[in-house]
Amino acid sequence: MKKLLSLVSILTLLSFVPDWGFNLDEAKAKASKENKVILLNFSGSDWCGPCNKMRKEIFENEAFNKYASKALILVNADFPRLKKNQLNQKQQEHNNIVAEKYNTKGAFPFTVLLDASGNIIGQWDGYPKGTAEDFIEQVKERIESSKQ
């Protein structure tokens, strides 16, 4: 019985872990279809300390995942530096195009909240202040402001 309860707990938790996409065009289509907004995060997964801190403390947080699964389409534009972590050429080119439009300063981490058409409704330069819950509230406020 304990094993069954543990399994149910794990499956319940996993149901709130949203998938991170890597293609903004696909995310726009999905956001439009599901009436959600897009959270686009620029990261340097193998060299950027604040990026990894944000991933661990915010993006892997249970409260964030629960909220994101209901309200957000998540997209990661990663820019690793180590040769062993390099993305395929097509993905690198896609990330470069997305960065040219949404992260012209080359900031890391840099997070942009977009509507389904790709219009910016909020952005965070660097690691956001506060907890994962604070970040969720900031996201909600920006979504609400965009509707007015």
Summary of the structure (lengths in Angstrom):
residues: 148
radius of gyration: 16.0
end to end distance: 50.5
largest distance: 54.3
contacts: 423
relative contact order: 0.18
helix: 53%
strand: 18%
